[in-house]
Amino acid sequence: MTTGTTGTGGTGTGAAPPRGLTPQRPGPGRFSAGVLAKRMVSAGETWVLAALIIMMAIFTALAPGKFLTTNDLSLNSQTAAPFLVMAIGETFVIITAGIDLSVGFVLVLSGVVAGEYYIHNGGANAGLGTIWIGVLIGLATGGAFGLIQGVAVARLKMPPLIATLAGLGIAEGLSYLITGGHDLTTVPNKLASSIGQGSLGGVQWLIIISFLATLVFGLVLAYTRFGRYTYAIGSNPEAARRVGINVDWHLIKVYGLSGLMAGLAGIMNLAYFSTTTISGHPLDNLTVITAVVIGGASLFGGRGTMLGTLIGTFIPVLLAAGLIIIGVNQYWQYILTGLVLGAAVYLDQIRRRLRERA
């Protein structure tokens, strides 16, 4: 999927679409071997994929027969699934030059609210109707929380860092207040056996859901007006306003989408672990933001792809798995993830300066 590096953005006022947002039609000979090779070398996703392959090759050499087995790939993909879903919303937010630090605890809060509903409506023996209502409640909780944060950013003009940091604390506090500090462990059996542990054609539902969501919102980002407006606002919000884009309303929707995706991740997490795992997500935001930035999204806004996010999500997940397999303390993962995030942001700054000079 391709992204636009926009300068103004938006349509609907008669203005010409900004450069990079209008799909380019290939001309004769446009896709020659040389041009294709140049594009592949310059594409951020290519370098990220190369880094992922190199990392996998190193761990495979250090632990032959243990890393990248069929079972290992399945487990790692299931581990990555909630992170990937949260990273979908985070990608939209970061492209607008924002950030959402609250995703990990919005995941927890959504799972807690849905879990409380299940406890009081059938518990482990809840039927399909009750399960679907609980899913909708979890999604609504995440989406509503995201919308509130969007209002704080767009209408109250709070910096995204502060608004979502406050949201993180509020979501965490609400989760502990609702549960009394104890995880909820009564989850419908049908939810756990289907979404949590079930599969379709040998592929777990968690993996299917996360990849379908990535595909759908990747297409939304690349080919719809919502995606074009997202790039335009991240590139130049004032120019986006001048061509008729309602920037504030769009930002509210983007943060609402991020909350919605965190809510979906909360349902997936609840189904997989059959508990709310309240204390298990302190650094989910670090993992998700790292995945998006490694995947090529710019913290300065206007750049990013869902394909890059997909590849980037597996780097911290496989890094953690590889360290455990070769016997290294898994907490090194957090140190290495932080270093990788810092390096990715630094490289993004360099690329930005080079573009400005050009």
N, C-alpha and C positions, 0 to 999 in steps of 0.2 A: 504494500500500500504506500501511496505517496502522500506527502504533505506539502502544503504551500508555505513558502516563506513570504508572508504577506507584508505589504507596506501600509495598506489602508484597510481594506476588507469590506465585505458586505455588498449586497445588491438590493434592489427594490426601489431605488430612487432615480433610476435611469443612468446612474454613473457606471462607468466601465468597471468590470470586476478587477480587483487588484491582481498584480502579477503574481503567479504562483498558485492562484486559486482556480483559475480556469483550466480545465483539462486540455492538454496539448495533443493535437492529432499528429500522428507520425507522418512524416513526409517520405518521399522515395529515398530509400537507402538510409533512413534515419537509424535503423537498428542494425547497422553493420557491426561486425565483430569488434572493431576497435572502439566504436562509440559505446557498445554494450559493456565492454571491459572497463572503460573509463567510469561509466556510471556505477558499476559494481564496486570498483575500488573507492569511489567517492561516497558511496552510500554508507551512512553510519551503521545500519543494520548489519552490513557485511563484516565490519570490524568487530562488532559485538558478537556475531555468530562465530567468527574466527577465534575470539578470546574464549568463548564457551567451549568450542571444540578442543582447543589447546588444554584448557583446564580439565576436561573430561579425559583427555589422553594421558595427562600426568597422573591423575588418580587411578586410572585403569592400569597404568604401568606399575604404580606403587602397590596396588592391591588387585592383582589379576584374579579374575573369577569371582570377585566380590562387588566390584563397582560396575554399574551399567548392565547388570543382569536384568532379565525380564521382570523379575519380582522387584528389584531395586528401582527400576525405571517407573514401575507402577506406583510404588510407595512414594517416590519423590514427586511424581505428578499429582498425586492426591494431596501431598503436603503443600505443593505449590498452588493448588486450585484456589483456596481462599485469598492468597496473596495476589494471584493473577486477577481475580474479580475486583479486589480493592484497587489494584493498579489501573484498572480500566477507568474508574472515576478519577483517580489521581492524575492520569494522563491528561484528561480534559482540563482539570484545574491548573496543572503546571503549564499547559500550553497558553492559558490566559494570563500567565505570569503570576499566578497565585500558588498557594500551597495548602494542603489539608493535613494537619498533624493529628487529627482526631480519629482517623479511620479505625485504628485498632480497638479503641474503646467504644466507638459506635457499633462495631462488630459485637462486642461484649454486651452492650446495652440492648441491641436488637435481639440477641439470643436470650437474654434474661427476660425481656418482656414476652417474647413468644413462649419461653419455658414456663413462665408463671401462668400463662393462659392454658397451656397443656395440663399443668398440675391440677387446675380447677375445672377442667373439662375432659375428664376421662383418663388422664394420666397415661400410663404405659399402654392402656387398652383403647386409646382414642381412635376413632374411625377416620376415614379419609377426609370427610367433610371438615372435621375439627382440625385435622392436620393442615389442610389448605387454608383455613381461616387463620391458624397460627402463623403460617408462612406469610400471608398477606399482612398480618399485624407486625411481624418482624421487618418486612420491607417498608411498611408505612412508618415505623419508628425511625428507621435509618434515613428514609427520604425526608421526613419532617425535620429531623435534627439537622440534616444537610441544608434544607431550605432556610432554617433559622440562621445558620452560620452564613449563608449566602446573603441574607438581609443585613447581617452585621457588617459584611464586607462591602456590599454594593450600596446600601442605603445609609448605614451609620458611618461609613467610610473608615471602618477599623482595618488596620493592616491584616492581611490574611494570616500571617504568622500568629498575631495576638488573638484574633477571633477564633481560630481553630485550636490554639493552645488552651484558651478558656473553655472551648467546647470539649476538649480532651478531659479536662478536670471535671467538668459537669457530668459528662457521660460516665466517667469512672465513679464519681460520687453517687450518682443515681443507681448504678449497678449494685454498689455495696449497700445502699440504703434499702433497695427493693429486696435483696436476698439476705440481709443481715450479715453479709460478709461470708456466706457459705454458698458453695456451688449448688445449683439445681441439678439433680441427678435423675429426675423422672421425665423421661422423654418417650414419646409414642414409639412402640416397637416397629410399627410400619414405617415410620420416618427413618429410624436408624437402619432398618434392613433394606430400604429402597435407596434414598439419596445418600445415606451414610455409608453403607457397605454393599449396596446392590450394583449391578452392572448390566450393560446392554451389549451383546455380542462380545463379551469378554473385556469390555472397557468400562471402568467404574463411572457411575453417574456423576460423581464430583468432577471428574476429568471432562466428561461430555458437557456438563453445564458451563464450566469455566471456558472451554474452547468455543462453545457456541456463543457465549456472551462476548468473548473477544472478537469473534468474526462479525457479529451483528454491529457492535459499537465501533469496530474498525471501519466498516462500511459507512456507518453514520458519520464518523470523523472525516473520512476521505471524500465522500460523494454527496453529502447533503448540505443544505443551507446551515443547519445547526453546526456542522463541522467547519464550514467556511467562516461563519461568524466567530467561532472559537479561535481560529487562527488569526483572524483580523483583529480581534480585541487584544490578543497577546502581542501582536506586532505593533499596533498603534491604536490605543483606545480612543484617542481624540479624533483621529481620522475616521475610525469606525463610526463614531457619533455623527460626524459630518455627512457621511453617506447614508445615514438613516437607521443605523442599527441601535436598538434599545440596549445599550451596554449593561445597564444596571439589571434589567430583567434577565438578560442572558446569563450574567454572572450568578444570579440567584438560581437559575435552572442548572447551571454547571455544578454548583455546590450541592444542590439537591440530588443531582445524579451521583455525585461522589458518596453522599450519604446512603442513597438507594443501593449502590453497589456494596457498601459496607454492611448494609442490612442483609443483603443476599449472602454475603460471606458469613454473617452471623448465623444464618439458618444452616448453611453448609457445615459450619464448625459444630453447631449443636447436634446435627444429625450424625456427624462423623465420630465425635467423642462421646456422644450421649450424655453430655454435661456442658455447663456453661464456661468452664475454664477461665474464670474471671481474672485470675492472676497470671495467666499464661500469655499475655499480649502486650507487655510493656514496650517492646521495640518493634512491633509490627509496622509502625509508621516509618521507622528507619529502613526496614526491609523494602517496603512498598515504594518509598521515594527513591531509594537507591536503584530499584529495578527500573523505574521510569526514566531516571536521569542516565543510567548506564545505557538504556535503550535508545538514547539520542535526543530526548526531550530537553529543551533549554529552560533553566530556571528563570531566564530573562523573558521567556514567552515567545510564542510564534512558531515554535518548532517542536516536532515530535510525531511519532507514528505508533499505531497499535502493534504493528509487527515488531518494532524495536522493543516495546514494552513486554511483549510475549517472550522474546529471547532474553531480555534483561531480567525477567522474573526468575528464570531458572538459574541464574548465576549465583545469587546468595543461597538458594535452596540446595543446589548441588555442591556448593562450597561447604556448607554445614554437613551434608551427608558424607562428603569425601573426607573431611577432617575426622569424623567419627570412625569411619571405616579404617583409616590408616593409624588410628590410635592417638590422635592429637586432641587435646582438650577442646571440646566443642565451643567453649567461650572465646576462643581465638576468632571464631566466626564474626563476632561483633566488632572486634578490633579491625579485622580485615575488611569487613563490610564498610565500616566508617572510613577507612583509608581509601577504599575504592570509590566511595561517594565523593570524598574530598578531591581525589584525582580527576573524577569525571567532571566535577564543577569547574576545576581549574582549567581543564582542557576546553570546556565550553566557553570560558572567559577568553581564552586564546583565540578560539575560532571566531568569537564575536568581534574581537579587536581587529582580526585580519579582515573580516567582512566590512567593517567600518572604514578601514584604510582603503579597501578596494573600491 
